[in-house]
């Protein structure tokens, strides 16, 4: 059944023929299940496992926009020394996509073992290989919708899967 597509672990690829080089127009983040869903128009493109903010520093919910993108970013916290891109202790990993909430964004990680759990100071962390792939498909201005939980019907309707599901259930 197609619903399980969104609630499995690991990456899920759909529509592989059209995915390479796709332009992501919307990103949906579901905090409860630690997943990021990427869409091009109404077409589901990819699902990625993520880490989110800890209870002491939760990931903000709402609708945001990607406002900047950086390859091999410096980590420059106000309260600690900066970390160069080559520093193995740079927690941002290899890519940064900032949103229009200051100091928050989608980025890589140096702690891949913490993917699919609350581990950040509020940012959305991804495996470096995943954020590098997503980075190439995302443009400045891409919408990012972050919610605690999405109804499966909502996500599937956005992806156009309800019609396919109805057809497959009839057969």
Phi and psi in degrees as GROMACS dihedral restraints (atoms count N, CA, C in turn):
[ dihedral_restraints ]
;  ai    aj    ak    al  type     phi  dphi    fc
    3     4     5     6     1   -64.1    20    10
    4     5     6     7     1   -26.4    20    10
    6     7     8     9     1   -57.8    20    10
    7     8     9    10     1   -37.4    20    10
    9    10    11    12     1   -63.6    20    10
   10    11    12    13     1   -17.3    20    10
   12    13    14    15     1   -54.0    20    10
   13    14    15    16     1   -38.5    20    10
   15    16    17    18     1   -87.6    20    10
   16    17    18    19     1    -9.4    20    10
   18    19    20    21     1  -122.8    20    10
   19    20    21    22     1    25.0    20    10
   21    22    23    24     1   -98.3    20    10
   22    23    24    25     1   167.1    20    10
   24    25    26    27     1   -88.9    20    10
   25    26    27    28     1   158.9    20    10
   27    28    29    30     1    83.9    20    10
   28    29    30    31     1  -175.5    20    10
   30    31    32    33     1   -83.8    20    10
   31    32    33    34     1   144.4    20    10
   33    34    35    36     1  -123.1    20    10
   34    35    36    37     1   130.8    20    10
   36    37    38    39     1  -112.8    20    10
   37    38    39    40     1   135.9    20    10
   39    40    41    42     1  -126.7    20    10
   40    41    42    43     1   153.7    20    10
   42    43    44    45     1    51.8    20    10
   43    44    45    46     1    52.3    20    10
   45    46    47    48     1   -59.3    20    10
   46    47    48    49     1   -30.2    20    10
   48    49    50    51     1   -63.7    20    10
   49    50    51    52     1   -34.1    20    10
   51    52    53    54     1  -100.0    20    10
   52    53    54    55     1    -7.3    20    10
   54    55    56    57     1   -73.1    20    10
   55    56    57    58     1   -46.2    20    10
   57    58    59    60     1   -57.5    20    10
   58    59    60    61     1   127.6    20    10
   60    61    62    63     1    80.2    20    10
   61    62    63    64     1     5.6    20    10
   63    64    65    66     1   -63.9    20    10
   64    65    66    67     1   149.6    20    10
   66    67    68    69     1  -100.0    20    10
   67    68    69    70     1   120.0    20    10
   69    70    71    72     1   -79.6    20    10
   70    71    72    73     1   125.4    20    10
   72    73    74    75     1  -105.1    20    10
   73    74    75    76     1   -21.3    20    10
   75    76    77    78     1  -145.3    20    10
   76    77    78    79     1   142.0    20    10
   78    79    80    81     1  -123.4    20    10
   79    80    81    82     1   128.4    20    10
   81    82    83    84     1  -111.5    20    10
   82    83    84    85     1   129.8    20    10
   84    85    86    87     1  -117.8    20    10
   85    86    87    88     1   124.4    20    10
   87    88    89    90     1  -108.5    20    10
   88    89    90    91     1   110.7    20    10
   90    91    92    93     1   -67.8    20    10
   91    92    93    94     1   -40.3    20    10
   93    94    95    96     1   -60.8    20    10
   94    95    96    97     1   -36.3    20    10
   96    97    98    99     1  -105.9    20    10
   97    98    99   100     1     4.9    20    10
   99   100   101   102     1    54.2    20    10
  100   101   102   103     1    55.2    20    10
  102   103   104   105     1  -138.6    20    10
  103   104   105   106     1   148.8    20    10
  105   106   107   108     1  -120.0    20    10
  106   107   108   109     1   127.4    20    10
  108   109   110   111     1  -111.7    20    10
  109   110   111   112     1   128.9    20    10
  111   112   113   114     1  -109.2    20    10
  112   113   114   115     1   132.9    20    10
  114   115   116   117     1  -126.0    20    10
  115   116   117   118     1   145.5    20    10
  117   118   119   120     1  -114.3    20    10
  118   119   120   121     1   105.5    20    10
  120   121   122   123     1    63.6    20    10
  121   122   123   124     1  -128.6    20    10
  123   124   125   126     1   -95.7    20    10
  124   125   126   127     1     7.2    20    10
  126   127   128   129     1   -92.2    20    10
  127   128   129   130     1   118.9    20    10
  129   130   131   132     1   -66.0    20    10
  130   131   132   133     1   131.6    20    10
  132   133   134   135     1  -112.7    20    10
  133   134   135   136     1   -53.0    20    10
  135   136   137   138     1  -149.0    20    10
  136   137   138   139     1   155.5    20    10
  138   139   140   141     1  -124.6    20    10
  139   140   141   142     1   133.1    20    10
  141   142   143   144     1  -126.9    20    10
  142   143   144   145     1   142.7    20    10
  144   145   146   147     1   -77.3    20    10
  145   146   147   148     1   145.6    20    10
  147   148   149   150     1  -137.7    20    10
  148   149   150   151     1   169.7    20    10
  150   151   152   153     1  -112.8    20    10
  151   152   153   154     1   153.4    20    10
  153   154   155   156     1  -127.8    20    10
  154   155   156   157     1  -176.3    20    10
  156   157   158   159     1   -68.3    20    10
  157   158   159   160     1   148.6    20    10
  159   160   161   162     1   -71.9    20    10
  160   161   162   163     1   167.7    20    10
  162   163   164   165     1   -56.9    20    10
  163   164   165   166     1   -34.7    20    10
  165   166   167   168     1   -76.4    20    10
  166   167   168   169     1   -15.3    20    10
  168   169   170   171     1  -148.7    20    10
  169   170   171   172     1    70.8    20    10
  171   172   173   174     1   -67.2    20    10
  172   173   174   175     1   153.8    20    10
  174   175   176   177     1   -69.5    20    10
  175   176   177   178     1   130.6    20    10
  177   178   179   180     1   -68.2    20    10
  178   179   180   181     1   143.6    20    10
  180   181   182   183     1  -102.0    20    10
  181   182   183   184     1   157.8    20    10
  183   184   185   186     1   134.8    20    10
  184   185   186   187     1  -165.3    20    10
  186   187   188   189     1  -111.2    20    10
  187   188   189   190     1   127.5    20    10
  189   190   191   192     1  -130.2    20    10
  190   191   192   193     1   177.5    20    10
  192   193   194   195     1  -135.5    20    10
  193   194   195   196     1   140.9    20    10
  195   196   197   198     1   -70.6    20    10
  196   197   198   199     1   123.9    20    10
  198   199   200   201     1  -113.6    20    10
  199   200   201   202     1   -16.3    20    10
  201   202   203   204     1  -156.8    20    10
  202   203   204   205     1   158.6    20    10
  204   205   206   207     1  -138.2    20    10
  205   206   207   208     1   136.0    20    10
  207   208   209   210     1  -135.8    20    10
  208   209   210   211     1   134.0    20    10
  210   211   212   213     1   -92.4    20    10
  211   212   213   214     1   139.5    20    10
  213   214   215   216     1    45.7    20    10
  214   215   216   217     1    61.8    20    10
  216   217   218   219     1   -74.1    20    10
  217   218   219   220     1   152.2    20    10
  219   220   221   222     1   -76.9    20    10
  220   221   222   223     1   148.7    20    10
  222   223   224   225     1  -105.2    20    10
  223   224   225   226     1   116.8    20    10
  225   226   227   228     1  -127.7    20    10
  226   227   228   229     1    70.5    20    10
  228   229   230   231     1   -70.3    20    10
  229   230   231   232     1   150.0    20    10
  231   232   233   234     1   -66.6    20    10
  232   233   234   235     1   -32.4    20    10
  234   235   236   237     1   -98.6    20    10
  235   236   237   238     1     0.1    20    10
  237   238   239   240     1  -139.2    20    10
  238   239   240   241     1   165.6    20    10
  240   241   242   243     1   -64.9    20    10
  241   242   243   244     1   147.6    20    10
  243   244   245   246     1   -65.4    20    10
  244   245   246   247     1   152.2    20    10
  246   247   248   249     1  -116.7    20    10
  247   248   249   250     1   126.0    20    10
  249   250   251   252     1   -70.0    20    10
  250   251   252   253     1   157.6    20    10
  252   253   254   255     1   -55.1    20    10
  253   254   255   256     1   -33.8    20    10
  255   256   257   258     1   -82.8    20    10
  256   257   258   259     1    -6.9    20    10
  258   259   260   261     1   -70.2    20    10
  259   260   261   262     1   123.8    20    10
  261   262   263   264     1   -64.9    20    10
  262   263   264   265     1   -12.3    20    10
  264   265   266   267     1   -97.9    20    10
  265   266   267   268     1     9.2    20    10
  267   268   269   270     1   -74.8    20    10
  268   269   270   271     1   107.7    20    10
  270   271   272   273     1   -72.1    20    10
  271   272   273   274     1    -8.3    20    10
  273   274   275   276     1   -82.0    20    10
  274   275   276   277     1   -16.1    20    10
  276   277   278   279     1    74.3    20    10
  277   278   279   280     1  -148.7    20    10
  279   280   281   282     1   -94.9    20    10
  280   281   282   283     1   -13.0    20    10
  282   283   284   285     1  -142.6    20    10
  283   284   285   286     1   151.5    20    10
  285   286   287   288     1  -135.1    20    10
  286   287   288   289     1   130.9    20    10
  288   289   290   291     1  -126.1    20    10
  289   290   291   292     1   102.9    20    10
  291   292   293   294     1   -79.8    20    10
  292   293   294   295     1   145.8    20    10
  294   295   296   297     1  -107.9    20    10
  295   296   297   298     1   170.7    20    10
  297   298   299   300     1   -80.4    20    10
  298   299   300   301     1    29.3    20    10
  300   301   302   303     1  -117.4    20    10
  301   302   303   304     1   111.8    20    10
  303   304   305   306     1   -49.3    20    10
  304   305   306   307     1   135.4    20    10
  306   307   308   309     1    75.3    20    10
  307   308   309   310     1     5.5    20    10
  309   310   311   312     1  -114.8    20    10
  310   311   312   313     1   149.3    20    10
  312   313   314   315     1  -173.4    20    10
  313   314   315   316     1  -173.7    20    10
  315   316   317   318     1  -109.9    20    10
  316   317   318   319     1   127.5    20    10
  318   319   320   321     1  -151.0    20    10
  319   320   321   322     1   175.1    20    10
  321   322   323   324     1   -77.5    20    10
  322   323   324   325     1  -166.8    20    10
  324   325   326   327     1  -152.8    20    10
  325   326   327   328     1   154.8    20    10
  327   328   329   330     1  -101.8    20    10
  328   329   330   331     1     3.4    20    10
  330   331   332   333     1  -124.1    20    10
  331   332   333   334     1    70.6    20    10
  333   334   335   336     1   -61.2    20    10
  334   335   336   337     1   -23.8    20    10
  336   337   338   339     1   -68.4    20    10
  337   338   339   340     1   -13.6    20    10
  339   340   341   342     1   -97.7    20    10
  340   341   342   343     1     5.9    20    10
  342   343   344   345     1   -66.8    20    10
  343   344   345   346     1   142.2    20    10
  345   346   347   348     1    74.0    20    10
  346   347   348   349     1    35.8    20    10
  348   349   350   351     1  -157.0    20    10
  349   350   351   352     1   160.5    20    10
  351   352   353   354     1   -71.3    20    10
  352   353   354   355     1   118.5    20    10
  354   355   356   357     1  -144.5    20    10
  355   356   357   358     1   -12.6    20    10
  357   358   359   360     1  -100.7    20    10
  358   359   360   361     1  -178.8    20    10
  360   361   362   363     1   -93.8    20    10
  361   362   363   364     1    24.2    20    10
  363   364   365   366     1   122.8    20    10
  364   365   366   367     1   -20.2    20    10
  366   367   368   369     1   -75.4    20    10
  367   368   369   370     1   168.1    20    10
  369   370   371   372     1   -99.4    20    10
  370   371   372   373     1   116.4    20    10
  372   373   374   375     1   -99.3    20    10
  373   374   375   376     1   144.0    20    10
  375   376   377   378     1  -132.9    20    10
  376   377   378   379     1   160.0    20    10
  378   379   380   381     1   -59.2    20    10
  379   380   381   382     1   144.0    20    10
  381   382   383   384     1   -56.8    20    10
  382   383   384   385     1   -42.6    20    10
  384   385   386   387     1   -63.2    20    10
  385   386   387   388     1   -34.3    20    10
  387   388   389   390     1   -72.9    20    10
  388   389   390   391     1   -44.5    20    10
  390   391   392   393     1   -67.9    20    10
  391   392   393   394     1   -31.8    20    10
  393   394   395   396     1   -65.3    20    10
  394   395   396   397     1   -40.3    20    10
  396   397   398   399     1   -66.0    20    10
  397   398   399   400     1   -48.5    20    10
  399   400   401   402     1   -63.1    20    10
  400   401   402   403     1   -42.2    20    10
  402   403   404   405     1   -52.0    20    10
  403   404   405   406     1   -41.2    20    10
  405   406   407   408     1   -69.3    20    10
  406   407   408   409     1   -21.2    20    10
  408   409   410   411     1  -100.3    20    10
  409   410   411   412     1   -11.7    20    10
  411   412   413   414     1   -96.8    20    10
  412   413   414   415     1   141.2    20    10
  414   415   416   417     1  -114.9    20    10
  415   416   417   418     1   159.1    20    10
  417   418   419   420     1   -58.4    20    10
  418   419   420   421     1   134.1    20    10
  420   421   422   423     1   100.8    20    10
  421   422   423   424     1    -8.6    20    10
  423   424   425   426     1   -61.5    20    10
  424   425   426   427     1   134.7    20    10
  426   427   428   429     1   -77.6    20    10
  427   428   429   430     1   141.0    20    10
  429   430   431   432     1  -127.8    20    10
  430   431   432   433     1   117.1    20    10
  432   433   434   435     1  -109.7    20    10
  433   434   435   436     1   119.7    20    10
  435   436   437   438     1  -116.1    20    10
  436   437   438   439     1   123.5    20    10
  438   439   440   441     1  -136.2    20    10
  439   440   441   442     1   158.7    20    10
  441   442   443   444     1   -62.7    20    10
  442   443   444   445     1   -47.5    20    10
  444   445   446   447     1  -151.2    20    10
  445   446   447   448     1   137.7    20    10
  447   448   449   450     1  -105.4    20    10
  448   449   450   451     1   142.1    20    10
  450   451   452   453     1   -69.6    20    10
  451   452   453   454     1   133.5    20    10
  453   454   455   456     1   -54.3    20    10
  454   455   456   457     1   -35.6    20    10
  456   457   458   459     1   -62.6    20    10
  457   458   459   460     1   -36.0    20    10
  459   460   461   462     1   -66.5    20    10
  460   461   462   463     1   -48.4    20    10
  462   463   464   465     1   -63.7    20    10
  463   464   465   466     1   -43.5    20    10
  465   466   467   468     1   -65.9    20    10
  466   467   468   469     1   -38.0    20    10
  468   469   470   471     1   -63.9    20    10
  469   470   471   472     1   -42.2    20    10
  471   472   473   474     1   -59.8    20    10
  472   473   474   475     1   -36.2    20    10
  474   475   476   477     1   -85.8    20    10
  475   476   477   478     1    -6.7    20    10
  477   478   479   480     1    79.2    20    10
  478   479   480   481     1    20.1    20    10
  480   481   482   483     1   -88.1    20    10
  481   482   483   484     1   -18.5    20    10
  483   484   485   486     1   -60.0    20    10
  484   485   486   487     1   -41.9    20    10
  486   487   488   489     1   -62.5    20    10
  487   488   489   490     1   -44.3    20    10
  489   490   491   492     1   -63.3    20    10
  490   491   492   493     1   -39.4    20    10
  492   493   494   495     1   -64.0    20    10
  493   494   495   496     1   -44.6    20    10
  495   496   497   498     1   -60.1    20    10
  496   497   498   499     1   -42.8    20    10
  498   499   500   501     1   -64.6    20    10
  499   500   501   502     1   -45.3    20    10
  501   502   503   504     1   -67.9    20    10
  502   503   504   505     1   -32.5    20    10
  504   505   506   507     1   -71.9    20    10
  505   506   507   508     1   -29.1    20    10
  507   508   509   510     1   -72.7    20    10
  508   509   510   511     1   -28.7    20    10
